[in-house]
């Protein structure tokens, strides 16, 4: 076995992971991130009240809103892909599957039949 001087790949990755973990612990340990979330900008300690939309929590409608027609292509026409395509079509009006792709032509034909029956 040839012993080379220097650092090998395993040692480099271990050192890089340790440095990254130490940096993360140092940031969280300082409390600056956590304390900035619990107080208002004025510093009086009052809780910040934000709307769900400001926090990125949107309510999802049962059906997609009306708008421009939306088209999609399906790659993988097996049972999971066909099921996902059927859910897509049932999500609202103006939705179309325009392209199908699969390695097996029989799956693509079966998917096309199911989608035509659902949309027809």
N, C-alpha and C positions, 0 to 999 in steps of 0.2 A: 504494500500500500504506500502510496506516495504522499508524504506529509508536506503540504505547501504552507508557507507562512502567509498570514493575512487573514481576511475574513471570508467565510464561505456564505453561500446563499442562505442557509438555515440560520446562521448567526445574525446575518443582516436582517432577515425578516423578524426574528425574535427581538432584536434591539429596536427596530422600528415600531413594533407592536407595543413594547414597553414604554417607549417615548410617547406614543399616541395615547395610551391609557393614562399615563401620568399627567398629560396635558388636560385630559378630560376631567380627571379627578380634581386637578387644581382649579379649573374653571367652576365646577359645581361646588367645590369646597369653599370658595370665597364668598358664596352667598349672594353675589351681585345679581346673578340671573334670577334666583328665586325671590329675592327681596324686591326686584323691580316689578314683579308680577303682582305683588300683594298690596302695594300702596299706590295712591293716585299720583298724578304728576305734580300736584301741589305739595305732596309730602305730608298730608295730614293723616294718613293711614286709612282713609275711607276706601271702601272697595270700589273698583272700577266696574261700572255696569255697561255692558255692550250688548247689542242685539245679537241674536243668533246668526244673522247674515254677516255681521262684522267679524264674528268668530269663525266663519266659513261653514256654518251648519245650515244648510238650506233644506226646506221641506220639499219633498219630491211629490209631484202630482201623480195621480194614478195613471193618467194618459199624458203623452207628450203634447206640449202646446202646439197650436197651429202656427205654421210659418212656412218657410221654403221647404219644398220636398227634399227629403233626405234619402240618399241611396247608400247601399253598402254592398260589399262583395264578401263571399264566404269561402274560406280556404279550409278544407276538411269537412266533408259532407257526411260524416258518420253520424251516430245518434246524438252525440253532444253538439256538434256543429249544427245539425238540423234543428235540434231543440232550441239552440240559441237564436237561430234565424227565425223560428216561429215566434219566440218571445219578442224579438225585435219588431216583427211585423204587427204584433198585437199591441205594441206600445203606443200607437197613435195613428193618425191619418197622414197620408202623404209619405209613407215609408215604403221603399222598394229594395229588393235584393236584385242587383243587376248582373252579378257575375258569380259563378260557382267554379270551384277548383277542387279536385281530389285526385289522388293517385289511381284510385279504382273507379272506372267508368260506371259500374253498376251502382255504387253508392251515390254518385252524382245524379244518375237518372232517378233513383229512389227519392233523393232529396228534392229534385225538381218537381216530381209528382206530388209530394207532400206539400211543398210550398204553393204549387198551383191550386191544389184542393183547398188550402187554407185561405188564400187570397181571392180565389174565384167565387 
